[in-house]
């Protein structure tokens, strides 16, 4: 038995040496991804946003919203179209060699402004409906003189505050001034 033990040890040593010979596969470096802009949960008003950041290794492939983007010296940039409301932007980076891909998901909110319409001549009810259709609130203020109750016509919008053409955020309250005679 003592004779067999050294041959087993020698065989094991040879097997370990053979396993260490030749080129051993190095594990692929991890893919690192960071997005510089826009910030997560950013509130934007434009129809597009420029997404840019850094990836490592610098030869990694980057996709934004499933579309390949150019990477130069580890930096990437691409323009992304935004829909009104909350948008989810996926940025994925991958490299050859079996490294696990990296991913960043950004949420950005596009807030669309609304132009206050010219409501001059509308009835207060029609003005309120028109504003509601645009996502705006109406604060109707009917005024009149002492003899206005004698006039046969209905009250009409004389002016609004903010003025027609003003860009406002959805949910803004528009004061509607109405009278039988403006």
HUMO-V313813 format. One record per pair of residues at least 12 apart in sequence whose C-alpha atoms are under 10 Angstrom apart, sorted by the first residue. I is the first residue (numbers start at 1). J is the second residue. If there is no record, write none. Layout:
I:J / I:J
//
This chain:
25:97 / 26:97 / 27:97 / 27:98 / 27:99 / 28:57 / 28:95 / 28:96 / 28:97 / 28:98 / 28:99 / 28:100 / 29:56 / 29:57 / 29:95 / 29:96 / 29:97 / 29:98 / 29:99 / 29:100 / 30:56 / 30:57 / 30:94 / 30:95 / 30:97 / 30:98 / 30:99 / 30:100 / 30:101 / 30:102 / 31:55 / 31:56 / 31:57 / 31:58 / 31:60 / 31:61 / 31:92 / 31:93 / 31:94 / 31:95 / 31:96 / 31:99 / 31:100 / 31:101 / 31:102 / 31:103 / 32:54 / 32:55 / 32:56 / 32:57 / 32:58 / 32:60 / 32:93 / 32:94 / 32:95 / 32:100 / 32:101 / 32:102 / 32:103 / 33:53 / 33:54 / 33:55 / 33:56 / 33:57 / 33:60 / 33:62 / 33:74 / 33:75 / 33:91 / 33:92 / 33:93 / 33:94 / 33:101 / 33:102 / 33:103 / 33:104 / 34:52 / 34:53 / 34:54 / 34:55 / 34:56 / 34:75 / 34:91 / 34:93 / 34:102 / 34:103 / 34:104 / 35:51 / 35:52 / 35:53 / 35:54 / 35:55 / 35:75 / 35:76 / 35:77 / 35:91 / 35:103 / 35:104 / 35:105 / 35:106 / 36:51 / 36:52 / 36:53 / 36:54 / 36:77 / 37:49 / 37:50 / 37:51 / 37:52 / 37:53 / 37:77 / 37:106 / 38:50 / 38:51 / 38:52 / 38:53 / 38:106 / 38:107 / 38:108 / 39:51 / 39:106 / 39:107 / 39:108 / 40:88 / 40:89 / 40:104 / 40:105 / 40:106 / 40:107 / 40:108 / 40:109 / 41:86 / 41:87 / 41:88 / 41:106 / 41:107 / 41:108 / 41:109 / 42:86 / 42:106 / 42:107 / 42:108 / 42:109 / 42:110 / 43:85 / 43:86 / 43:107 / 43:108 / 43:109 / 43:110 / 43:111 / 44:82 / 44:84 / 44:85 / 44:86 / 44:108 / 44:109 / 44:110 / 44:111 / 44:112 / 45:82 / 45:84 / 45:109 / 45:110 / 45:111 / 45:112 / 45:113 / 45:169 / 46:81 / 46:82 / 46:83 / 46:84 / 46:110 / 46:111 / 46:112 / 46:113 / 47:80 / 47:81 / 47:82 / 47:83 / 47:84 / 47:110 / 47:111 / 47:112 / 48:79 / 48:80 / 48:81 / 48:82 / 48:83 / 48:110 / 49:78 / 49:79 / 49:80 / 49:81 / 49:82 / 49:108 / 49:110 / 50:77 / 50:78 / 50:79 / 50:80 / 50:81 / 51:64 / 51:76 / 51:77 / 51:78 / 51:79 / 51:80 / 51:89 / 51:91 / 51:106 / 52:64 / 52:75 / 52:76 / 52:77 / 52:78 / 52:79 / 52:91 / 53:71 / 53:74 / 53:75 / 53:76 / 53:77 / 53:78 / 53:91 / 54:71 / 54:72 / 54:73 / 54:74 / 54:75 / 54:76 / 54:77 / 54:93 / 55:71 / 55:72 / 55:73 / 55:74 / 55:75 / 55:76 / 55:92 / 55:93 / 55:94 / 55:102 / 56:73 / 56:74 / 56:75 / 56:93 / 56:94 / 56:95 / 56:102 / 57:73 / 57:74 / 57:93 / 57:94 / 57:95 / 58:71 / 58:72 / 58:73 / 58:74 / 58:75 / 58:76 / 58:95 / 59:71 / 59:72 / 59:73 / 59:74 / 59:75 / 59:93 / 59:94 / 59:95 / 59:96 / 60:72 / 60:73 / 60:74 / 60:92 / 60:93 / 60:94 / 60:95 / 60:96 / 60:101 / 61:74 / 61:76 / 61:92 / 61:93 / 61:94 / 61:95 / 61:96 / 61:101 / 62:74 / 62:75 / 62:76 / 62:77 / 62:91 / 62:92 / 62:93 / 62:94 / 62:95 / 62:101 / 62:102 / 62:103 / 63:76 / 63:78 / 63:90 / 63:91 / 63:92 / 63:93 / 63:94 / 63:103 / 64:76 / 64:77 / 64:78 / 64:79 / 64:80 / 64:89 / 64:90 / 64:91 / 64:92 / 64:93 / 64:103 / 64:104 / 64:105 / 65:80 / 65:88 / 65:89 / 65:90 / 65:91 / 65:92 / 65:105 / 66:89 / 66:90 / 66:91 / 66:92 / 67:91 / 67:92 / 68:91 / 68:92 / 68:93 / 82:108 / 82:109 / 82:110 / 82:111 / 83:108 / 83:109 / 83:110 / 83:111 / 83:112 / 84:109 / 84:110 / 84:111 / 84:112 / 84:113 / 85:108 / 85:109 / 85:110 / 85:111 / 85:112 / 86:107 / 86:108 / 86:109 / 86:110 / 86:111 / 87:106 / 87:107 / 87:108 / 87:109 / 87:110 / 88:105 / 88:106 / 88:107 / 88:108 / 88:109 / 89:104 / 89:105 / 89:106 / 89:107 / 89:108 / 90:103 / 90:104 / 90:105 / 90:106 / 90:107 / 91:103 / 91:104 / 91:105 / 91:106 / 92:104 / 92:105 / 111:169 / 111:170 / 112:167 / 112:168 / 112:169 / 112:170 / 113:134 / 113:166 / 113:167 / 113:168 / 113:169 / 113:170 / 113:171 / 113:172 / 114:131 / 114:134 / 114:135 / 114:136 / 114:165 / 114:166 / 114:167 / 114:168 / 114:169 / 114:170 / 114:171 / 114:172 / 115:134 / 115:136 / 115:162 / 115:163 / 115:164 / 115:165 / 115:166 / 115:167 / 115:168 / 115:169 / 115:170 / 116:130 / 116:131 / 116:134 / 116:136 / 116:160 / 116:161 / 116:162 / 116:163 / 116:164 / 116:165 / 116:166 / 116:167 / 116:168 / 116:169 / 116:172 / 116:174 / 117:130 / 117:131 / 117:134 / 117:160 / 117:162 / 117:163 / 117:164 / 117:165 / 117:166 / 117:167 / 118:157 / 118:159 / 118:160 / 118:163 / 118:164 / 118:165 / 118:166 / 119:131 / 119:156 / 119:157 / 119:158 / 119:159 / 119:160 / 119:163 / 119:164 / 119:176 / 120:156 / 120:157 / 120:158 / 120:159 / 120:160 / 120:164 / 120:176 / 120:177 / 120:178 / 120:182 / 121:155 / 121:156 / 121:157 / 121:158 / 121:159 / 121:178 / 121:179 / 121:182 / 122:154 / 122:155 / 122:156 / 122:157 / 122:158 / 122:178 / 123:154 / 123:155 / 123:156 / 123:157 / 123:158 / 123:178 / 123:179 / 123:180 / 124:138 / 124:139 / 124:140 / 124:141 / 124:142 / 124:154 / 124:155 / 124:156 / 124:157 / 124:158 / 124:176 / 124:177 / 124:178 / 124:179 / 125:138 / 125:140 / 125:155 / 125:156 / 125:157 / 126:156 / 126:157 / 127:140 / 127:156 / 127:157 / 127:160 / 127:176 / 127:178 / 128:140 / 128:174 / 128:176 / 131:171 / 131:172 / 131:173 / 131:174 / 132:170 / 132:171 / 134:170 / 134:171 / 135:169 / 135:170 / 135:171 / 135:172 / 135:173 / 136:168 / 136:169 / 136:170 / 136:171 / 136:172 / 136:173 / 136:174 / 137:170 / 137:171 / 137:172 / 137:173 / 137:174 / 137:175 / 138:160 / 138:171 / 138:172 / 138:173 / 138:174 / 138:175 / 138:176 / 139:160 / 139:161 / 139:173 / 139:174 / 139:175 / 139:176 / 139:177 / 140:157 / 140:160 / 140:174 / 140:175 / 140:176 / 140:177 / 140:178 / 141:157 / 141:160 / 141:175 / 141:176 / 141:177 / 141:178 / 141:179 / 142:155 / 142:156 / 142:157 / 142:158 / 142:176 / 142:177 / 142:178 / 142:179 / 142:180 / 143:155 / 143:177 / 143:178 / 143:179 / 143:180 / 143:181 / 143:182 / 144:178 / 144:179 / 144:180 / 144:181 / 144:182 / 145:179 / 145:180 / 145:181 / 148:179 / 148:180 / 148:181 / 149:180 / 150:180 / 151:180 / 151:181 / 152:180 / 153:179 / 153:180 / 153:181 / 154:178 / 154:179 / 154:180 / 154:181 / 155:177 / 155:178 / 155:179 / 155:180 / 155:181 / 155:182 / 156:176 / 156:177 / 156:178 / 156:179 / 156:180 / 156:181 / 156:182 / 157:176 / 157:177 / 157:178 / 157:179 / 157:180 / 157:181 / 157:182 / 158:176 / 158:177 / 158:178 / 158:179 / 158:180 / 158:181 / 158:182 / 159:175 / 159:176 / 159:177 / 159:178 / 159:179 / 159:182 / 160:174 / 160:175 / 160:176 / 160:177 / 160:178 / 161:173 / 161:174 / 161:175 / 161:176 / 161:177 / 162:174 / 162:175 / 162:176 / 163:175 / 163:176
//
